Amino acid sequence: MRYTRDMAFRGKLLLISALAALSSCCLDLSIFAVPSLPPQQAVAHLTVAHRGSLHTGLPDNSVAALRESISAGVPFLEVDVRRSAEGDLFIFHDGRISPDNSEAPESLRGARVDSLSRQERALVQLGSEQHIPLLAEALDTVKGSGSVLQLDFKGESDSLVFAALDLLRARDQLHEALLQIRDPSRIPAVLAYQPNARVLARVRNDAELNQALQHKVEFVELERWATFDAIEKAHQKSVKALANVAGACVDEPDTWRYLRTRGFDTIMTNHAVAAMQQAAQ
């Protein structure tokens, strides 16, 4: 029976990969390279809410949506950190203002969000009475809640990461943020700047995984690939393995169940509450 489910799942992935080549349906498919994996015990059963909140129906990366996720008990809230020309750290997913992501004056449509002044950002609404939050407001929202902000740095650079670390340290909230770092070679600089930083390493192959595991990291995100050995290697270092299926056509219960039974400790999804409830069963 397990073999049949695995074959069906792999067949679905192959079909979706073929469709993705022909349409825009699944351009963000994050696990198309996952092979048939033998069963493996997960160390934990954690869930990450992609963009903090897409399951809530509220604007993503908004304070109201973060509150909803926290109220539901979602342990990790992934948010998108940007920095304005004035030096403000704020959270917003897309690079530009559009009717799809906000309500804004016509004069601001198409503008790069990180080029907006504070006054211009104040004119952009994320739904009813919601504004683009500063990172400090998001940190206020999670403070003492038990939930952690997972920081995806847009236009990632050491200076942006260091600015976030300065803010976290000043607020005594280093424990309430997890930093996503795309290039494992940059992890030593991050930890040298702030040894108590919590790090999630995004790795694209076995060489990058080996590099990341030489340092103090809590999670590794296996980006678009996975092997039994990679997951086992992470577990041997007491590091949790994360799979990102958010936005993919296979972001659904069968996928979450498959990945968890194959050793993935953490699932990032657009349906965080449902995935969290499944993990608790």
C-alpha positions as CSV (number, residue, x, y, z in Angstrom):
1,M,0.0,0.0,0.0
2,R,2.8,2.4,0.8
3,Y,4.5,1.5,-2.5
4,T,1.3,2.4,-4.3
5,R,1.0,5.8,-2.6
6,D,4.6,6.6,-3.3
7,M,4.2,5.7,-7.0
8,A,1.1,7.9,-7.2
9,F,2.8,10.8,-5.6
10,R,5.9,10.5,-7.9
11,G,3.5,10.3,-10.9
12,K,1.8,13.4,-9.8
13,L,5.2,15.2,-9.5
14,L,6.2,14.1,-13.0
15,L,2.8,15.2,-14.4
16,I,3.1,18.6,-12.7
17,S,6.6,19.1,-13.9
18,A,5.5,18.5,-17.5
19,L,2.6,20.8,-17.1
20,A,4.8,23.5,-15.6
21,A,6.9,23.5,-18.8
22,L,3.8,24.3,-20.8
23,S,2.0,26.8,-18.5
24,S,2.5,29.2,-15.6
25,C,0.5,27.0,-13.3
26,C,3.4,25.6,-11.3
27,L,6.3,27.9,-12.0
28,D,7.0,28.0,-8.2
29,L,7.0,24.2,-7.8
30,S,9.6,23.8,-5.0
31,I,9.9,20.0,-4.8
32,F,9.8,18.8,-8.4
33,A,13.2,17.0,-7.9
34,V,12.1,15.0,-4.8
35,P,12.7,11.4,-5.7
36,S,11.1,8.3,-4.1
37,L,12.5,8.5,-0.6
38,P,12.5,5.6,1.8
39,P,10.6,6.2,5.1
40,Q,12.6,8.1,7.7
41,Q,11.7,9.4,11.2
42,A,11.3,13.2,11.5
43,V,12.9,14.8,14.5
44,A,10.1,17.4,14.8
45,H,6.7,18.2,13.2
46,L,6.9,22.0,12.6
47,T,5.0,24.2,10.2
48,V,6.0,27.5,8.6
49,A,3.3,30.0,7.4
50,H,4.5,31.2,4.0
51,R,4.4,35.0,3.9
52,G,3.2,34.9,7.4
53,S,-0.4,34.4,6.8
54,L,-1.7,33.3,3.4
55,H,-4.0,30.8,5.0
56,T,-5.8,33.6,6.9
57,G,-7.5,35.4,4.0
58,L,-5.9,38.6,5.2
59,P,-3.2,40.5,3.4
60,D,0.1,38.7,3.7
61,N,2.9,40.3,5.7
62,S,0.3,42.4,7.5
63,V,0.1,42.8,11.3
64,A,-3.5,41.6,11.4
65,A,-2.6,38.4,9.5
66,L,0.4,37.7,11.7
67,R,-1.9,38.0,14.7
68,E,-4.3,35.5,13.2
69,S,-1.4,33.0,12.6
70,I,-0.1,33.5,16.2
71,S,-3.6,33.0,17.6
72,A,-3.8,29.7,15.7
73,G,-0.5,28.6,17.2
74,V,1.6,28.6,14.0
75,P,5.2,28.3,15.3
76,F,7.0,30.0,12.4
77,L,5.9,32.9,10.4
78,E,7.9,33.6,7.2
79,V,8.0,37.3,6.3
80,D,9.8,39.2,3.6
81,V,12.2,41.9,4.9
82,R,13.2,44.9,2.8
83,R,15.0,48.1,3.4
84,S,14.0,51.5,2.2
85,A,16.4,54.2,0.9
86,E,15.8,55.9,4.2
87,G,17.1,52.9,6.0
88,D,13.7,51.6,7.4
89,L,13.4,47.8,7.6
90,F,9.9,46.8,6.6
91,I,8.0,43.7,5.4
92,F,6.5,43.3,2.0
93,H,6.7,40.4,-0.5
94,D,6.7,41.9,-4.0
95,G,9.3,44.2,-5.4
96,R,6.8,46.7,-6.8
97,I,3.5,48.2,-5.9
98,S,0.6,46.8,-8.0
99,P,-3.2,46.4,-7.7
100,D,-2.6,42.7,-6.9
101,N,-0.7,43.4,-3.7
102,S,-2.1,46.7,-2.4
103,E,-4.3,49.7,-2.7
104,A,-2.3,52.7,-3.6
105,P,-2.6,56.0,-5.5
106,E,-2.2,55.8,-9.2
107,S,1.1,57.7,-9.0
108,L,2.7,54.9,-7.0
109,R,1.6,52.0,-9.2
110,G,4.7,50.2,-10.5
111,A,7.0,51.9,-8.1
112,R,9.7,49.9,-6.5
113,V,8.6,49.4,-2.9
114,D,12.1,49.9,-1.5
115,S,12.3,53.3,-3.3
116,L,9.2,54.7,-1.5
117,S,9.6,57.4,1.1
118,R,8.0,56.9,4.5
119,Q,5.2,59.4,3.4
120,E,4.6,57.4,0.2
121,R,4.6,54.0,2.0
122,A,1.9,55.4,4.4
123,L,-0.4,55.9,1.3
124,V,-0.2,52.2,0.5
125,Q,-3.0,50.1,2.1
126,L,-3.0,46.3,2.5
127,G,-6.7,45.9,2.6
128,S,-8.9,47.6,5.1
129,E,-6.9,49.7,7.6
130,Q,-3.7,47.7,7.1
131,H,-0.4,49.4,6.2
132,I,3.0,48.1,5.2
133,P,4.5,47.2,8.6
134,L,8.0,48.0,9.8
135,L,9.9,45.0,10.9
136,A,9.8,46.4,14.4
137,E,6.0,46.2,14.3
138,A,6.1,42.6,13.3
139,L,8.5,41.9,16.1
140,D,6.1,43.7,18.5
141,T,3.4,41.3,17.3
142,V,5.4,38.1,18.0
143,K,7.0,39.3,21.2
144,G,6.3,36.8,24.0
145,S,3.8,34.8,21.8
146,G,5.9,31.7,21.3
147,S,5.9,32.2,17.5
148,V,9.0,33.1,15.6
149,L,9.5,35.3,12.6
150,Q,11.4,33.6,9.8
151,L,13.1,36.4,7.9
152,D,13.4,36.1,4.2
153,F,15.7,39.0,3.2
154,K,14.8,40.4,-0.2
155,G,17.8,41.8,-2.0
156,E,19.8,39.8,0.5
157,S,23.1,41.3,1.5
158,D,25.2,41.2,4.6
159,S,24.4,44.8,5.4
160,L,20.7,44.1,5.3
161,V,21.1,41.0,7.6
162,F,23.4,43.0,9.9
163,A,20.8,45.8,10.2
164,A,18.2,43.2,11.1
165,L,20.5,41.7,13.7
166,D,21.2,45.2,15.2
167,L,17.4,45.7,15.6
168,L,16.9,42.2,17.1
169,R,19.8,42.7,19.5
170,A,18.6,46.1,20.6
171,R,15.1,44.7,21.2
172,D,16.4,41.6,23.0
173,Q,14.5,39.5,20.4
174,L,17.3,37.4,18.8
175,H,15.5,34.3,20.0
176,E,12.3,35.3,18.2
177,A,13.7,35.5,14.7
178,L,15.1,32.9,12.4
179,L,17.4,34.2,9.6
180,Q,17.2,32.6,6.2
181,I,20.7,32.7,4.6
182,R,20.9,31.7,0.9
183,D,24.6,31.3,0.6
184,P,26.2,29.0,3.2
185,S,29.6,30.7,2.7
186,R,28.1,33.8,4.3
187,I,27.0,32.0,7.5
188,P,30.4,32.5,9.3
189,A,30.2,36.3,8.8
190,V,26.6,36.3,10.2
191,L,27.6,34.3,13.3
192,A,30.7,36.4,13.8
193,Y,28.6,39.5,13.8
194,Q,26.0,37.9,16.2
195,P,26.9,34.5,17.7
196,N,23.4,34.1,19.1
197,A,21.7,34.5,15.7
198,R,19.3,31.7,14.7
199,V,20.1,30.6,11.2
200,L,18.2,28.6,8.5
201,A,20.6,27.7,5.7
202,R,19.1,27.4,2.2
203,V,21.1,24.8,0.3
204,R,20.9,23.7,-3.3
205,N,23.1,20.6,-3.3
206,D,25.1,18.3,-1.1
207,A,28.2,20.5,-1.2
208,E,26.3,23.5,0.1
209,L,24.7,21.2,2.8
210,N,28.1,20.0,4.0
211,Q,29.3,23.7,4.1
212,A,26.2,24.8,6.1
213,L,26.5,21.9,8.6
214,Q,30.0,23.0,9.6
215,H,28.3,25.9,11.4
216,K,25.7,26.5,14.1
217,V,22.5,26.3,12.1
218,E,19.1,25.2,13.3
219,F,17.4,24.3,9.9
220,V,18.4,23.5,6.4
221,E,16.0,24.1,3.6
222,L,16.7,21.6,0.8
223,E,15.9,23.8,-2.2
224,R,14.3,21.7,-5.0
225,W,16.2,18.5,-4.1
226,A,16.2,15.9,-1.4
227,T,17.9,12.6,-0.7
228,F,17.7,10.2,2.2
229,D,21.4,10.9,3.0
230,A,20.9,14.7,3.0
231,I,18.1,14.5,5.6
232,E,20.0,11.9,7.7
233,K,23.1,14.1,7.6
234,A,21.2,17.0,8.9
235,H,19.6,15.0,11.7
236,Q,23.0,13.6,12.8
237,K,24.0,17.3,13.4
238,S,20.7,17.9,15.3
239,V,19.6,20.2,12.4
240,K,16.0,20.1,11.1
241,A,15.2,19.6,7.4
242,L,12.7,22.0,5.8
243,A,10.7,21.5,2.6
244,N,9.1,24.5,1.0
245,V,5.9,23.6,-1.0
246,A,4.3,27.0,-0.7
247,G,2.7,28.1,-4.0
248,A,3.3,24.7,-5.6
249,C,0.4,22.7,-7.2
250,V,1.2,19.9,-4.7
251,D,0.8,22.1,-1.6
252,E,-1.7,19.7,-0.1
253,P,-2.2,17.1,2.7
254,D,-0.8,14.1,0.7
255,T,2.4,16.0,0.0
256,W,2.8,17.1,3.6
257,R,2.2,13.6,4.9
258,Y,4.7,12.1,2.4
259,L,7.4,14.6,3.2
260,R,7.0,14.2,7.0
261,T,7.2,10.4,6.8
262,R,10.4,10.8,4.7
263,G,12.1,12.7,7.5
264,F,11.3,16.4,6.8
265,D,10.8,18.1,10.1
266,T,9.4,21.4,8.8
267,I,6.9,22.2,6.0
268,M,6.5,25.7,4.6
269,T,3.1,26.0,3.2
270,N,0.3,28.4,2.1
271,H,-2.1,26.3,4.3
272,A,-0.3,26.5,7.7
273,V,-3.2,25.8,10.0
274,A,-4.3,22.7,8.1
275,A,-0.7,21.4,7.9
276,M,-0.1,22.1,11.5
277,Q,-3.3,20.2,12.5
278,Q,-2.3,17.3,10.3
279,A,1.2,17.2,11.9
280,A,-0.4,17.0,15.4
281,Q,-2.5,13.9,14.5
